[in-house]
Structure formats: C-alpha cells, structure tokens
Amino acid sequence: MRINGYIPYGNYEELKKSVLEALMLIIRRTRGNCVTFTSKKIAITASLPPTPVLLTVIRDILEGLHKNGLISRYSKSSHGVKYMVTSSSPLWQWARTSNIQKVSMLLAAQ
C-alpha cells in the first residue's frame, strides 16, 4: 500500500523510528505510571494505515523491544498481543527526558 508514493514498510529503519516516536508520544501523554498498547494503536498514533502486513512488522519491532527488556507483554488474545511499559522501564525514562534521535541511538546500540 502506498501513501503519497511512500510504502510505510519499505524501509525497516524508518518504520522502527516511527514506531519509537509513536511509543514515546504515548508515554509522554500518559498521566499514570503505566501504559498499555497494541500494534494497531502504535500504527494509528504514527499516522500509518493499520493494514495486516504493517501491523505484523510493527509487532516484530515491539517484540524486539520486549526481548531487550524495554517493554513487556501484558496479555495475548485472539485479537493480538497487548504490550505494557511501566515507569521502571529504561524506555519510560528515555521518553520522558530525551529526544527520539538519542533513543534511536541507544536502542541501535543494544
């Protein structure tokens, strides 16, 4: 699917950056100390179309963050996987205090 001549999942690194920006925006908007989200919520926040192929790629990115211990799985159902970030996560601290470029560099180093 093309959006103004651009394929959202054509460049994995750009998509990863968009996912991180959306995740940081969700964390910054929350008033509590925990936030839950799905790959669809990330896609909508990043202004990406929630197509099945794109949601699968976003889920792969989120699974990478899960493997690095930055986010956790909250629940898994027939509707997909719901993830959670708490205030004790390094990603939460980075989202509250840093910009997206710094977070991208930190995650690339892991």
Secondary structure, DSSP 8 states (H G I E B T S, - for coil): --BTTB-TTS-HHHHHHHHHHHHHHHHHH-SSSEEEE-HHHHHHHTT----HHHHHHHHHHHHHHHHTTSSEEEEEETTEEEEEEETTSHHHHHHHHS-HHHHHHHHHH-
